[in-house]
Amino acid sequence: MNKNWVKKGKLVLEEAYGEIPDDKLIIFLDKDHKNCNLSNLYVTDRKINFMMSKNNWHFENPELTLAALKWCELYYAIKQKRDD
């Protein structure tokens, strides 16, 4: 990809919240990569995306996708706390 180009979803998020770290991913909550509304974009870790993909938890319904993302985040937070 040309270094002078930025994906629209990333541009929208960075204008709203600042730079997104390279180790993070952008999830389109409704699975529509053309829908770059701020409310449809979510930044997460690769391990969260891996669990989402492994369980086929990316839905066209943004509320279901967000619920699945939050479940994954809770799972890893509890796992981290137990490991400490």
Accessible surface in RSA format (square Angstrom, percent):
REM  Atomic radii and reference values for relative SASA: ProtOr
REM  Chains: A
REM  Algorithm: Lee & Richards
REM  Probe-radius: 1.40
REM  Slices: 20
REM RES _ NUM      All-atoms   Total-Side   Main-Chain    Non-polar    All polar
REM                ABS   REL    ABS   REL    ABS   REL    ABS   REL    ABS   REL
RES MET A   1   169.23  87.6  85.36  56.5  83.87 199.7  84.30  71.7  84.93 112.5
RES ASN A   2    82.67  57.0  63.10  61.0  19.57  47.1  28.77  69.2  53.90  52.1
RES LYS A   3   202.35  98.7 168.96 103.7  33.38  79.5 119.36 107.4  82.99  88.4
RES ASN A   4   136.01  93.8 101.97  98.5  34.03  82.0  27.47  66.1 108.54 104.9
RES TRP A   5   176.64  70.9 167.61  81.1   9.03  21.2 150.58  80.3  26.06  42.3
RES VAL A   6    75.30  49.5  52.45  47.5  22.85  55.1  55.75  48.4  19.55  53.0
RES LYS A   7   140.19  68.4 130.78  80.2   9.42  22.4  81.62  73.5  58.57  62.4
RES LYS A   8   134.68  65.7 125.76  77.2   8.92  21.2  74.04  66.6  60.64  64.6
RES GLY A   9     3.66   4.5   0.00   N/A   3.66   4.5   1.41   3.9   2.25   5.0
RES LYS A  10    70.25  34.3  69.83  42.8   0.41   1.0  27.10  24.4  43.14  46.0
RES LEU A  11    82.38  45.9  82.38  58.9   0.00   0.0  82.38  57.9   0.00   0.0
RES VAL A  12    34.86  22.9  32.58  29.5   2.28   5.5  33.10  28.8   1.76   4.8
RES LEU A  13     6.84   3.8   6.73   4.8   0.10   0.3   6.73   4.7   0.10   0.3
RES GLU A  14    44.46  25.5  34.83  26.4   9.62  22.9  11.07  21.4  33.39  27.3
RES GLU A  15   135.81  78.0  97.31  73.6  38.50  91.7  44.69  86.4  91.12  74.4
RES ALA A  16    50.71  46.6  13.14  20.3  37.57  85.5  23.15  32.6  27.56  73.0
RES TYR A  17   165.42  77.2 128.05  72.9  37.37  97.2 100.12  75.2  65.29  80.5
RES GLY A  18    34.12  42.1   0.00   N/A  34.12  42.1  29.86  82.0   4.25   9.5
RES GLU A  19   153.51  88.1 121.52  91.9  31.99  76.2  40.66  78.6 112.85  92.1
RES ILE A  20    14.65   8.3  12.38   9.2   2.27   5.5  13.08   9.4   1.57   4.3
RES PRO A  21    72.66  53.0  61.06  55.7  11.60  42.2  70.50  58.2   2.16  13.4
RES ASP A  22   131.01  91.8 108.06 107.6  22.95  54.3  44.62 105.0  86.38  86.2
RES ASP A  23    90.17  63.2  80.94  80.6   9.23  21.8  42.79 100.7  47.38  47.3
RES LYS A  24    66.92  32.6  55.75  34.2  11.17  26.6  23.95  21.6  42.97  45.8
RES LEU A  25    43.12  24.0  40.85  29.2   2.26   5.7  43.12  30.3   0.00   0.0
RES ILE A  26    45.35  25.8  23.11  17.2  22.23  53.6  23.11  16.6  22.23  60.3
RES ILE A  27    11.43   6.5   9.73   7.3   1.70   4.1  11.43   8.2   0.00   0.0
RES PHE A  28    27.76  13.9  21.73  13.5   6.03  15.7  21.73  13.2   6.03  17.3
RES LEU A  29     9.90   5.5   9.90   7.1   0.00   0.0   9.90   7.0   0.00   0.0
RES ASP A  30    29.45  20.6  23.50  23.4   5.95  14.1   8.31  19.6  21.14  21.1
RES LYS A  31   103.10  50.3  84.36  51.8  18.74  44.6  43.74  39.4  59.37  63.2
RES ASP A  32    64.43  45.1  58.68  58.4   5.75  13.6  21.94  51.6  42.49  42.4
RES HIS A  33   133.20  72.8 117.09  81.4  16.10  41.2  80.47  82.9  52.72  61.3
RES LYS A  34   187.39  91.4 162.61  99.8  24.77  59.0 110.82  99.7  76.57  81.6
RES ASN A  35    39.34  27.1  31.97  30.9   7.37  17.7  13.92  33.5  25.42  24.6
RES CYS A  36    15.49  11.7   6.23   7.0   9.26  21.8   3.92   9.9  11.57  12.5
RES ASN A  37    95.99  66.2  90.34  87.3   5.65  13.6  15.89  38.3  80.10  77.4
RES LEU A  38    70.63  39.3  60.17  43.0  10.47  26.3  60.17  42.3  10.47  28.2
RES SER A  39   100.31  84.8  71.05  94.8  29.26  67.4  58.11 123.7  42.20  59.1
RES ASN A  40     7.61   5.2   5.81   5.6   1.80   4.3   6.04  14.5   1.57   1.5
RES LEU A  41    12.48   6.9   0.00   0.0  12.48  31.4   0.00   0.0  12.48  33.6
RES TYR A  42    38.30  17.9  35.85  20.4   2.45   6.4  31.78  23.9   6.52   8.0
RES VAL A  43    51.16  33.7  32.85  29.7  18.31  44.1  32.85  28.5  18.31  49.7
RES THR A  44     5.58   4.0   1.11   1.1   4.46  10.6   4.46   6.0   1.11   1.7
RES ASP A  45    44.66  31.3  43.83  43.6   0.83   2.0   9.48  22.3  35.18  35.1
RES ARG A  46   137.21  57.6 132.27  67.4   4.94  11.8  60.05  82.1  77.16  46.8
RES LYS A  47   102.29  49.9  94.33  57.9   7.96  19.0  55.81  50.2  46.48  49.5
RES ILE A  48     4.61   2.6   4.61   3.4   0.00   0.0   4.61   3.3   0.00   0.0
RES ASN A  49    37.40  25.8  37.40  36.1   0.00   0.0   0.00   0.0  37.40  36.2
RES PHE A  50   129.77  64.9 124.74  77.3   5.02  13.1 129.56  78.6   0.20   0.6
RES MET A  51    25.83  13.4  25.47  16.9   0.36   0.9  25.74  21.9   0.09   0.1
RES MET A  52     0.00   0.0   0.00   0.0   0.00   0.0   0.00   0.0   0.00   0.0
RES SER A  53    63.43  53.6  43.59  58.2  19.83  45.7  34.08  72.6  29.34  41.1
RES LYS A  54   152.59  74.4 113.29  69.5  39.30  93.6  72.30  65.1  80.29  85.5
RES ASN A  55    59.37  40.9  41.11  39.7  18.27  44.0   7.61  18.3  51.76  50.0
RES ASN A  56   121.62  83.9 113.13 109.3   8.49  20.4  26.86  64.6  94.77  91.6
RES TRP A  57    68.23  27.4  68.23  33.0   0.00   0.0  46.38  24.7  21.84  35.4
RES HIS A  58    43.68  23.9  37.67  26.2   6.01  15.4  28.96  29.8  14.72  17.1
RES PHE A  59    68.07  34.1  64.89  40.2   3.18   8.3  68.07  41.3   0.00   0.0
RES GLU A  60   136.83  78.6 122.70  92.8  14.14  33.7  39.20  75.8  97.64  79.7
RES ASN A  61    64.49  44.5  57.49  55.6   7.00  16.9  19.85  47.8  44.64  43.1
RES PRO A  62    48.37  35.3  47.69  43.5   0.69   2.5  48.04  39.7   0.34   2.1
RES GLU A  63   122.71  70.5 115.23  87.2   7.48  17.8  65.73 127.1  56.98  46.5
RES LEU A  64    92.85  51.7  90.79  65.0   2.06   5.2  90.98  63.9   1.88   5.1
RES THR A  65     0.19   0.1   0.19   0.2   0.00   0.0   0.19   0.3   0.00   0.0
RES LEU A  66    62.52  34.8  62.52  44.7   0.00   0.0  62.52  43.9   0.00   0.0
RES ALA A  67    59.01  54.3  46.80  72.2  12.21  27.8  53.53  75.4   5.48  14.5
RES ALA A  68    11.99  11.0   5.75   8.9   6.25  14.2  11.35  16.0   0.64   1.7
RES LEU A  69     0.00   0.0   0.00   0.0   0.00   0.0   0.00   0.0   0.00   0.0
RES LYS A  70   104.46  51.0 100.27  61.5   4.19  10.0  63.27  57.0  41.19  43.9
RES TRP A  71   123.86  49.7 118.66  57.4   5.20  12.2  93.09  49.6  30.77  49.9
RES CYS A  72     0.00   0.0   0.00   0.0   0.00   0.0   0.00   0.0   0.00   0.0
RES GLU A  73    55.77  32.0  49.28  37.3   6.49  15.4  29.97  58.0  25.80  21.1
RES LEU A  74   104.31  58.1  99.95  71.5   4.36  11.0 103.60  72.8   0.71   1.9
RES TYR A  75    87.56  40.9  82.11  46.7   5.45  14.2  51.61  38.8  35.95  44.3
RES TYR A  76    45.38  21.2  42.31  24.1   3.08   8.0  24.28  18.2  21.10  26.0
RES ALA A  77    59.11  54.3  44.64  68.9  14.47  32.9  53.33  75.1   5.78  15.3
RES ILE A  78    79.10  45.0  76.69  57.1   2.41   5.8  79.02  56.9   0.08   0.2
RES LYS A  79    93.94  45.8  90.26  55.4   3.68   8.8  54.71  49.2  39.23  41.8
RES GLN A  80   105.34  58.9 103.14  75.4   2.21   5.3  38.97  83.0  66.37  50.3
RES LYS A  81   156.67  76.4 146.44  89.9  10.23  24.3  91.70  82.5  64.97  69.2
RES ARG A  82   195.57  82.1 162.78  83.0  32.79  78.1  57.69  78.8 137.88  83.6
RES ASP A  83   101.35  71.0  65.94  65.6  35.41  83.7  27.92  65.7  73.43  73.2
RES ASP A  84   126.52  88.6  64.26  64.0  62.26 147.2  54.61 128.5  71.91  71.7
END  Absolute sums over single chains surface
CHAIN  1 A     6463.2       5428.0       1035.2       3603.5       2859.7
END  Absolute sums over all chains
TOTAL          6463.2       5428.0       1035.2       3603.5       2859.7
